Structures are given as structure tokens and as C-alpha cells.
Amino acid sequence: MDSNSIKEILKTVNFPGFNRDIVSFGMVKSVVLSGGKVTIELKVSSSDATVGEKIRVAVISALSGKPGISDVHVDLEMHVVPPPSKQGSVPAQTPGQVIEKKGGLENVKYIIAIASGKGGVGKSTFSVNLAAAFVNILGKQGKKNAVGILDCDIYGPSVPLMLGVNEQPEVDQNEWIIPIEKEGIRVMSMGLLLAEGVPVVWRGPMIKKAIEQFTQTLRWGDLEILVIDLPPGTGDTQLSLAQTVPLNGVVIITTPQKAAVSVALRGASMFEKMNIPILGVAENMSYLLNESSGEKQHIFGQGGGEGTAQFLNTEFFGMVPLDERIRSGADAGVPIVFSEPNSVPANTFVAIASRILHKLS
């Protein structure tokens, strides 16, 4: 038994609430083995003061009784992060209120969420291509590495796949999680913190705690805009995020058919009740375009996005065509805005991103 073998055992100890181990999180600072006695130095940061003791007990349990180990001692340094209520978070924003951006968000100029009441409308694909479009626009203004995307879909995170990101993020010496950078976009996803193929079976309180800790321990650096991809619906994830992150506004995604529009309106009403601005509506999978003839086939109907925007008394940002290249780009980890910047879909995403930036400024 040596220190490397002990670290392999410690990789079986997960951080409470996550399917990721304490070694990959960088919490194991040293391992010393002397005459059968193992001394583990841990440095843990969490808003839950009980987490450190839970990890200490789990470490002792994992190592006790192993061949060559007669005694286990854990030196624990526990850093308690202030809960969201002490960082300016409120149950709902009041009109005209400015929530202070602290911690990892203090140098982020704009924070927007991409939301939909219904699943299957291509919201994550839209979010990724929108982030790529922001890179295109801001890069021409001389603003490099100014875009971030945060995937908050706990049960079905797909942003890493669509951007071709699979490595785990680093944790710096101050216990900040550093987002992965790809093509000028700083990327973070719950999927990068969870073991591949392991389902997330969490109840509401666990989701709330995970979102709070997740958003408070990310170091984004200087960003012009951060895009947050929300899961569909109006559940715990959306509520927790709205109460934790100072959003500048929300973009509602829908498709043309009536079912999607109806659910999109219900989703938008949640943000209105929390006094978070609805920046506008974008319609995805609007039509199938024959680029040779210019003919449009409206497979899912027409007018859903415009009708949603009118009902919400907000701006209609535009219609994204149904294009096989958008799907293939997502599967390959290269958004169409990067792979085919002169295509109709890419130009549509850039136009929508430009309108959003104009409205924010």
C-alpha cells in the first residue's frame, strides 16, 4: 500500500450531492503513510457546514480495514461559504431592483437565461449556437473570451456534447471551479461534474442546494455575457436559479405549434411573477428551407413565436429554420455558427444575438 493506492481508494468517496469524487475536486491536499498510519489532509468548501464531517467519516470508512492500514487520521480544514441569502439573493426581484453580483459573477456584465416551458423545442441547441453567435459579434468588437455558457439541466445536460467538451474542470487553490474554455466560450455544465452514465435521482431540496453551491463556486472571470441554459418546465431548478443569480432577463424559446406555445406562455409567466424581465421570444424549427428555390415548408405550422411575443407584449427576435446541419453540428460538437458561418441558420443566430445585445445595452 502506498499513497497512490490510497488516492485510488479515495476516488470512491463522492462529494455529498454529486457523483464526482473528492480527489478530482481537488479536496485531498496530501496523503502520508507511516508505519500503517494514514494521515489525510482535506480542504473542503461548502455552504453546508455539515459536509466536511460527512466527508471525514466517509474517508475513514473507505480506508479502515484495508491491507497495510492500521489507523486513519483526517486533518480537515472546512471553509463555509455564506448561503445565498447573505449574497443578495431574494425570493423575487422587485421592479427596478439591482441585485449585486458577487463571487464568480462580479465581472460578468450581462446574465441571460434561455427558457422554455416545454421539452423538445431545441433550447440547448439554440443556447449553444446563440453563445457562438455572441463570440462572432463580440470578437469583431475586439472582445475576446467574453462569452460563457452555463448548462443547468441537471437531469439531461447536453451542452458539453454540443460543444465537444468532455474534460473535467479544474479547481484552483482557492476552491473555485474554473470553467472549461472551447472556441472562445467558457463552458460549465452539471454534466461535467457527474460520472458518465450515472442517472441523477434528486429531490427538490437537493436540486436547490446543488444549484446554490454550483453557481457560487464558479470563477467566470471577465465576461460580456453569460448564457444560462435552463431545463424545460417551471420546477426547482428554475426557481432556485432565479433566486440565486441576478438575471438581466430571459429569452423564451418555442416552436410554431400550438402545444409548444401554450406551455411556453406558462413558463414565461413564472419569470414575470418573479419580476425578471422577458427580453423576447425566438421561434425554433420554424420552417424547412429549400435554399435553391427559397421555398419554405412550415412543417409545424406558423405564427407560434410571433403570437407568443404579442401575448407577452415583448419583442419577437426571429425564426430559426429546421436544418439538418444544425443537428449534425450539435452531434459533432461544432455549432453551425462556427462550421458554416455564411449559412442561413448561422446568420439567423447572429441576427438574434445582435438584437439581444442591443436590447440589453
Secondary structure, 3 states (H helix, E strand, C coil): CCHHHHHHHHCCCECCCCCCECCCCCCEEEEEEECCEEEEEEEEEECCCCHHHHHHHHHHHHHCCCCCCCEEEEEEEEEECCCHHHCCCCCCCCCCCCCCCCHHHCCEEEEEEEECCCCCCCHHHHHHHHHHHHHHHHHHCCCCCCEEEEECCCCCCCHHHHHCCCCCCEECCCCCEECEEECCEEEEEHHHCCCCCCCCCCCHHHHHHHHHHHHHCECCCCEEEEEEECCCCCCHHHHHHHHHCCCCEEEEEECCCHHHHHHHHHHHHHHHHCCCCEEEEEECCCCEECCCCCCEECCCCCCHHHHHHHHHCCEEEEECCCCHHHHHHHHHCCCHHHHCCCCHHHHHHHHHHHHHHHHHC
